[in-house]
């Protein structure tokens, strides 16, 4: 199946049902399909063909949803980026993806044009042309993509300083979306409220899940924090995907202002586990809502989901494998570990993506053939265990990878950004733990706040460390494991 087929099926079954709404209006499924055809025609007019990359760096809006489906119709490979991505990483993604063109917010077009030789279009001008083409009845080119063609490059933090593009073919994306919905059951009448950026795969898949359920997707755009609960109530939201920071905010705001009985039937959570206090707060503020735990990474989308009816059971588990998905726990020798023993989480099945864009060594390291069948399995580098009943318990990530505020990142990319600051001679990052937040150590003559200010111009907000410590000299080399251990001891000794 192709990504835009999800929209076409919804438009055929429920053409007049609301498909997507933002702060400026809404489109029914019929209208969204019409505009996605016109956007595909717009791309074709500019010479974009199957396999060409189209980089998009936009805030959440109806237009972005039309772009997602229209790019699929044209056979383009969409490269969705967070509008908060700073120049430091944007340059890397532009060089790596080599897009045929880029579409950005109108106010960002001039700055992005300075970074690349490809055509950069402001979304305002683009959409005026799209609407004209739609009024003329223009359709997508007849020659579209095949299921094995790439639908998206989702850039995520990797084991190097630069973001790495996960190759997401149509077949895997649509299978993953259908498998997720087989468990979560988005259905007609559901209103899916998301504040997650659509560049984040957790946000992006809300588009597809909504289409599968013939549900309405409501985008929070730039709504203020304090207005979120009112927005959820006013739009009649029934499903709200959250990461820990958003879950905590909604829990606090909802309990402070109970208001009318909310309509939310389900919160979903991935990216990092919700604290027990947040789960309890959401249940108190939104009576009757289930809080559904999940585990997954971009490289295979979703892996496990706790069945919604079991949301109060096994509170430390992150669910059962998706339909069609096999989860293995391998020990240090690569052998299956017995139930209850911690090992590496390895995933097999149709949700496993196609590796990393132009990174064969990294792909070979993470996507490996099974020794008996040759089937490609994803070695996640994450660790967990399966209980006797097949429920997964997540234990932790590889040393240099972690999630903070729902965003996946690596110590390496933050250290690279710190080393880009003039005056910083060495840098090392300690991931957050229950004893301390994300912490940066630097060798520099700069003041700590000066380093953090510079990092804020290079990194998205969740990746900026909470604390910076300036040292005259690092204990050991930047690459040594002992150095990190000594820095941890130094930090925890100072905060004990």
matplotlib code that plots the C-alpha trace (Angstrom):
import matplotlib.pyplot as plt

x = [0.0, 1.0, 0.9, -1.6, -3.8, -4.7, -6.2, -7.9, -9.7, -10.9, -12.0, -14.0, -15.6, -16.2, -15.7, -17.4, -16.0, -13.6, -10.0, -7.8, -8.3, -5.9, -6.4, -7.3, -9.8, -10.6, -10.7, -12.9, -11.3, -12.6, -10.9, -7.7, -7.5, -8.2, -5.5, -3.0, -3.4, -2.8, 0.4, 1.6, 1.0, 2.9, 5.9, 5.7, 5.7, 9.0, 10.6, 10.3, 10.2, 9.9, 12.8, 13.6, 13.8, 11.6, 12.8, 10.0, 10.6, 7.3, 5.2, 2.1, -0.7, -3.3, -1.0, 1.7, -0.8, -1.6, 2.1, 2.6, 0.0, 0.8, 4.5, 3.5, 1.3, 4.2, 6.6, 8.8, 10.7, 9.6, 12.2, 10.2, 12.2, 11.4, 11.1, 13.2, 16.2, 19.1, 21.5, 24.2, 22.2, 20.2, 23.4, 24.2, 20.7, 20.7, 24.1, 23.1, 19.6, 20.4, 16.8, 15.4, 13.7, 12.8, 9.6, 9.8, 7.9, 7.7, 9.7, 12.5, 12.9, 15.6, 17.8, 17.5, 18.4, 21.8, 22.5, 21.8, 21.9, 18.5, 15.3, 13.7, 10.0, 7.9, 4.7, 2.5, 3.5, 3.4, -0.1, -1.5, -0.3, -1.6, -5.1, -5.0, -4.1, -6.8, -9.4, -8.2, -8.8, -5.1, -4.3, -1.1, 1.0, -0.1, 3.2, 3.4, 5.6, 5.7, 5.2, 8.9, 9.8, 10.9, 8.1, 10.1, 13.6, 13.1, 16.2, 17.0, 20.0, 22.5, 25.9, 27.7, 27.5, 25.2, 21.6, 21.0, 18.1, 16.0, 14.8, 11.0, 9.4, 5.7, 5.1, 6.6, 5.0, 1.5, 1.9, 3.1, 0.2, -2.4, -0.8, -0.8, -4.5, -5.4, -4.5, -5.4, -8.6, -8.9, -12.5, -15.1, -16.1, -12.6, -10.9, -7.1, -5.5, -1.8, 0.8, 3.6, 5.5, 4.5, 8.3, 8.5, 7.4, 5.1, 3.3, 3.6, 1.8, -1.2, -2.0, -2.1, -3.9, -6.6, -7.1, -7.3, -10.0, -11.8, -11.1, -10.4, -6.8, -6.7, -3.4, -2.6, -0.4, 1.1, -1.5, -0.1, 0.6, -2.2, -4.8, -4.1, -6.7, -9.4, -8.4, -8.7, -12.2, -13.4, -12.5, -14.0, -10.7, -11.0, -7.3, -4.2, -0.7, 1.8, 5.4, 6.4, 6.7, 3.3, 1.7, 2.9, 1.7, -1.8, -2.0, -1.2, -3.4, -6.3, -6.3, -6.1, -9.1, -11.4, -14.1, -16.6, -16.2, -13.5, -14.2, -10.7, -10.9, -7.2, -3.8, -0.9, 2.7, 6.0, 9.4, 10.0, 7.9, 5.4, 6.1, 3.5, 2.4, 1.7, -0.3, -2.4, -2.8, -4.1, -6.6, -7.8, -8.1, -9.6, -11.9, -12.3, -9.3, -6.9, -3.2, -1.6, 2.1, 4.1, 7.7, 9.3, 12.0, 12.0, 14.0, 11.0, 8.3, 6.3, 7.3, 4.9, 1.7, 0.0, -3.6, -5.8, -8.1, -5.0, -3.7, -3.8, -2.1, 1.6, 2.5, 6.1, 5.5, 5.4, 3.1, 2.9, 4.4, 2.3, 0.6, 3.2, 6.1, 8.5, 10.5, 13.5, 15.8, 19.4, 22.1, 25.7, 26.5, 23.6, 21.5, 17.8, 17.6, 15.2, 12.1, 12.9, 16.6, 17.7, 19.3, 19.3, 15.8, 15.9, 12.9, 11.8, 8.8, 7.2, 7.7, 11.5, 12.5, 15.2, 18.2, 20.0, 20.3, 23.8, 25.2, 26.0, 28.3, 25.7, 23.0, 24.9, 25.6, 21.9, 20.1, 21.5, 20.3, 19.0, 21.6, 18.9, 16.5, 18.5, 15.5, 16.7, 16.3, 16.8, 19.2, 17.9, 20.8, 18.1, 17.8, 14.9, 13.2, 10.2, 8.1, 6.6, 3.5, 5.4, 5.1, 8.1, 9.8, 12.2, 15.4, 17.5, 19.3, 22.8, 25.3, 25.3, 21.6, 18.8, 15.5, 14.7, 11.4, 10.3, 13.1, 15.7, 19.3, 22.9, 25.7, 27.8, 25.7, 25.5, 29.2, 29.8, 27.6, 29.5, 32.8, 31.5, 31.4, 34.5, 36.5, 35.4, 38.4, 36.8, 33.3, 31.5, 27.9, 26.2, 22.7, 20.0, 19.4, 17.3, 20.1, 20.8, 19.5, 21.3, 24.7, 27.6, 31.3, 33.6, 37.2, 37.0, 37.6, 34.0, 31.4, 28.9, 25.9, 27.8, 28.3, 24.6, 23.5, 25.7, 24.3, 20.8, 21.6, 22.8, 20.4, 16.7, 15.6, 15.3, 18.9, 20.3, 21.8, 20.3, 23.7, 27.2, 30.3, 33.6, 36.8, 40.4, 41.3, 39.4, 40.2, 41.1, 40.6, 37.3, 36.9, 37.6, 34.9, 36.8, 36.5, 32.7, 32.7, 35.0, 32.8, 29.7, 31.5, 32.5, 28.9, 27.1, 29.7, 28.9, 25.1, 24.9]
y = [0.0, 3.6, 6.4, 8.5, 5.4, 5.9, 9.2, 8.0, 5.2, 7.7, 10.1, 7.3, 6.1, 9.4, 12.2, 14.9, 13.9, 16.4, 15.3, 18.0, 21.3, 24.0, 27.4, 28.9, 26.4, 22.8, 20.5, 17.4, 14.3, 15.1, 18.6, 17.3, 14.7, 17.4, 19.7, 16.8, 16.1, 19.7, 19.8, 16.7, 18.6, 21.6, 19.3, 17.8, 21.3, 21.9, 18.7, 16.6, 12.9, 9.6, 9.3, 13.0, 14.4, 17.3, 18.9, 20.5, 22.6, 23.9, 24.3, 22.2, 23.2, 21.8, 22.7, 20.4, 17.5, 18.3, 18.3, 14.9, 13.2, 15.2, 14.3, 10.7, 11.0, 12.5, 9.7, 12.3, 11.4, 13.8, 15.0, 16.6, 18.7, 20.3, 24.1, 24.4, 22.7, 25.2, 26.0, 23.7, 20.6, 22.0, 22.3, 18.7, 17.5, 19.6, 18.1, 14.6, 14.5, 16.6, 17.7, 18.8, 21.7, 22.9, 24.4, 26.5, 29.0, 32.3, 34.2, 31.5, 31.4, 34.1, 32.6, 29.0, 30.2, 31.3, 27.7, 25.9, 26.2, 24.4, 26.3, 27.3, 28.2, 29.9, 27.9, 31.0, 31.3, 27.5, 27.2, 30.0, 28.1, 24.8, 26.3, 27.6, 24.2, 22.6, 25.0, 24.0, 20.4, 19.4, 15.8, 14.0, 12.5, 9.1, 7.5, 7.3, 5.4, 1.6, 0.2, -0.5, 3.1, 5.5, 7.7, 9.5, 10.2, 10.8, 12.4, 11.3, 11.4, 8.7, 7.4, 10.3, 14.0, 14.5, 13.5, 10.3, 9.7, 6.6, 5.2, 4.7, 2.9, 3.1, -0.6, -0.4, 2.9, 1.8, -1.6, 0.0, 2.5, -0.3, -2.5, 0.3, 1.1, -2.6, -2.2, 1.5, 1.5, 5.1, 5.2, 7.5, 10.2, 10.3, 13.7, 13.4, 16.4, 16.7, 19.2, 17.0, 18.3, 16.4, 16.2, 13.8, 10.4, 10.1, 13.2, 12.2, 8.9, 10.7, 11.8, 8.1, 6.8, 9.5, 8.5, 4.8, 5.6, 8.2, 10.5, 14.2, 15.4, 18.7, 20.5, 22.6, 25.0, 27.6, 27.5, 28.7, 26.1, 27.4, 27.2, 23.5, 22.0, 24.4, 23.6, 19.9, 20.4, 22.9, 20.6, 17.5, 15.6, 11.9, 10.9, 12.8, 11.5, 12.8, 12.7, 13.1, 16.9, 17.4, 14.8, 16.5, 19.8, 18.5, 16.7, 19.8, 22.2, 19.7, 19.2, 23.0, 23.7, 20.7, 22.4, 20.3, 16.5, 16.0, 13.8, 12.2, 8.4, 7.7, 9.2, 7.4, 7.7, 6.9, 8.6, 8.1, 6.6, 8.8, 9.1, 7.4, 10.8, 12.1, 9.0, 9.4, 13.1, 12.5, 10.0, 12.4, 15.4, 13.4, 10.8, 7.6, 8.2, 5.3, 6.0, 3.6, 2.9, 2.0, 1.4, 2.0, 3.8, 5.5, 2.6, 0.3, 2.7, 1.0, -2.2, -2.9, -1.4, -2.1, -3.1, -0.1, -2.3, -3.4, 0.1, -0.3, -3.7, -4.4, -0.7, -1.2, -3.0, -1.2, -3.7, -6.6, -6.8, -5.4, -7.7, -9.2, -8.0, -10.3, -9.1, -11.0, -10.4, -11.4, -11.9, -10.7, -13.8, -13.1, -16.0, -15.7, -14.8, -16.6, -14.8, -12.3, -11.8, -8.5, -8.3, -6.3, -5.7, -7.0, -6.6, -8.5, -8.1, -5.7, -2.6, -2.8, 0.1, 0.0, 1.3, 4.6, 7.0, 6.8, 5.2, 1.6, 0.9, 2.1, 0.2, -3.0, -2.5, -2.1, -4.0, -7.6, -10.9, -13.5, -16.4, -19.1, -17.4, -14.4, -12.1, -8.6, -7.8, -4.4, -4.5, -1.5, -1.1, -0.7, -3.2, -4.8, -8.1, -10.2, -11.8, -15.2, -13.8, -11.9, -8.4, -6.1, -4.2, -1.5, -1.1, 1.5, 2.7, 2.4, 4.7, 7.6, 7.6, 8.8, 10.6, 13.9, 15.7, 13.2, 13.8, 11.3, 12.6, 11.6, 12.8, 12.9, 15.5, 17.8, 17.5, 18.4, 21.5, 22.5, 22.1, 24.4, 27.2, 29.5, 29.2, 25.6, 23.3, 20.0, 18.9, 15.9, 15.3, 13.2, 12.0, 12.7, 10.3, 10.3, 12.1, 14.9, 16.5, 16.7, 18.1, 19.5, 19.7, 21.9, 23.0, 26.7, 30.2, 31.1, 31.4, 28.5, 30.6, 31.9, 28.4, 27.5, 30.6, 29.7, 26.1, 27.5, 28.9, 25.6, 23.0, 22.6, 23.5, 19.9, 19.3, 22.2, 21.0, 22.2, 22.8, 23.5, 23.0, 24.6, 22.7, 23.8, 20.3, 17.1, 14.1, 12.0, 12.1, 12.9, 9.4, 7.4, 5.6, 6.3, 10.0, 9.8, 7.7, 10.3, 13.2, 11.3, 10.8, 14.5, 15.6, 13.3, 14.0, 17.7, 17.2, 14.6]
z = [0.0, -0.6, 1.9, -0.1, -0.4, 3.3, 2.4, -0.7, 1.2, 3.8, 1.2, -0.6, 2.6, 4.4, 1.9, 4.0, 7.3, 8.9, 8.2, 9.6, 11.6, 12.7, 14.1, 10.7, 9.4, 8.5, 5.5, 4.9, 3.5, 0.0, 0.1, 1.5, -1.3, -3.9, -2.6, -2.2, -5.9, -6.7, -4.6, -6.5, -9.7, -8.3, -7.6, -11.1, -12.7, -10.9, -12.2, -9.1, -10.0, -8.1, -5.7, -5.5, -2.0, -0.9, 2.3, 4.4, 7.5, 8.6, 11.8, 12.2, 9.8, 7.5, 4.6, 6.0, 6.0, 2.3, 1.6, 3.2, 1.0, -2.1, -2.0, -1.7, -4.8, -6.7, -5.7, -3.9, -0.7, 1.9, 4.4, 7.3, 9.7, 12.9, 12.4, 15.5, 13.8, 13.9, 11.2, 12.7, 11.9, 9.0, 6.9, 7.6, 6.5, 3.4, 2.4, 3.2, 1.7, -1.4, -1.9, -5.3, -3.5, 0.0, 1.5, 4.6, 6.6, 4.7, 7.3, 7.1, 3.4, 3.1, 5.8, 4.4, 0.9, 2.3, 3.2, 0.0, -3.8, -4.3, -4.7, -1.4, -1.4, 1.2, 2.0, 1.4, -2.2, -2.7, -1.4, -3.4, -6.5, -5.1, -4.7, -8.2, -9.6, -7.5, -8.9, -12.4, -11.5, -11.8, -10.7, -9.6, -12.4, -13.5, -12.8, -9.0, -6.5, -5.9, -2.4, -2.1, -2.9, -0.1, 1.3, 4.0, 5.3, 9.0, 10.5, 14.0, 16.2, 15.5, 16.7, 15.0, 15.5, 12.4, 12.3, 10.3, 7.9, 8.5, 5.2, 5.4, 2.4, 1.7, 2.5, 6.0, 6.9, 5.9, 7.5, 10.7, 10.8, 10.2, 12.9, 15.4, 14.7, 15.0, 18.7, 19.4, 17.3, 16.1, 14.6, 13.1, 15.6, 17.2, 17.4, 17.6, 19.3, 18.8, 19.8, 18.7, 15.6, 12.5, 11.7, 14.7, 13.6, 16.6, 15.3, 11.7, 12.2, 13.8, 10.2, 9.0, 12.1, 11.7, 8.1, 8.9, 11.5, 9.4, 12.4, 12.6, 13.3, 15.3, 15.3, 18.3, 16.3, 18.6, 21.3, 24.7, 27.4, 29.6, 26.7, 26.0, 28.2, 27.0, 23.4, 24.1, 25.6, 23.0, 20.1, 21.8, 21.7, 22.3, 21.7, 22.8, 22.1, 24.8, 25.7, 29.4, 29.4, 27.7, 29.9, 33.0, 31.8, 30.9, 34.3, 36.2, 34.2, 34.1, 37.9, 38.5, 36.2, 36.1, 34.1, 32.3, 31.9, 29.3, 26.2, 26.1, 26.0, 25.5, 26.0, 24.3, 25.4, 23.9, 23.7, 27.4, 30.2, 32.0, 35.7, 37.9, 39.3, 35.7, 34.9, 38.1, 37.4, 33.8, 35.1, 37.8, 35.4, 32.5, 34.2, 32.2, 30.0, 29.5, 29.5, 27.0, 27.1, 24.0, 22.9, 19.6, 17.7, 14.3, 12.8, 13.1, 14.1, 16.9, 18.5, 21.4, 22.7, 26.0, 25.1, 26.1, 28.2, 30.2, 30.9, 34.6, 34.6, 34.7, 35.2, 34.3, 31.0, 27.7, 26.0, 23.6, 20.2, 17.3, 15.0, 12.6, 14.8, 16.6, 19.6, 20.7, 23.7, 22.9, 25.4, 25.0, 22.8, 20.5, 21.8, 22.9, 26.6, 28.9, 30.1, 32.8, 31.7, 30.4, 26.9, 23.7, 22.2, 18.6, 16.3, 13.2, 10.9, 8.3, 10.5, 10.2, 8.0, 5.3, 7.1, 7.1, 4.1, 2.6, 5.8, 4.9, 7.8, 10.3, 8.5, 8.6, 12.3, 13.2, 10.5, 10.5, 8.9, 11.3, 11.3, 10.6, 8.1, 6.7, 7.6, 8.4, 12.1, 13.8, 16.7, 18.6, 21.0, 23.7, 26.5, 28.2, 29.0, 28.1, 30.9, 30.7, 29.0, 26.3, 27.7, 27.1, 29.9, 28.8, 30.8, 29.1, 26.0, 24.7, 26.6, 24.1, 23.2, 25.3, 25.2, 27.0, 26.8, 24.3, 21.9, 20.9, 21.0, 21.5, 23.6, 20.5, 18.7, 21.7, 22.2, 18.6, 18.9, 22.0, 20.2, 17.5, 20.1, 19.8, 23.0, 23.8, 23.7, 24.8, 25.7, 27.3, 28.0, 30.7, 29.9, 32.4, 35.2, 38.4, 40.1, 37.6, 34.4, 31.1, 32.0, 29.9, 30.9, 28.8, 28.9, 28.2, 29.5, 28.8, 31.5, 31.8, 30.8, 27.8, 26.5, 27.1, 25.2, 22.3, 22.3, 22.2, 18.8, 17.5, 19.1, 19.6, 23.1, 24.5, 23.5, 25.4, 28.7, 31.9, 33.4, 32.2, 34.2, 33.1, 33.9, 33.5, 32.4, 31.7, 33.8, 30.8, 27.0, 25.4, 24.0, 27.1, 29.1, 32.3, 31.7, 31.6, 34.8, 36.5, 35.4, 36.7, 40.0, 40.1, 39.3, 41.7, 44.4, 44.0, 44.0, 46.7]

ax = plt.figure().add_subplot(projection="3d")
ax.plot(x, y, z, "-o")
ax.set_aspect("equal")
plt.show()
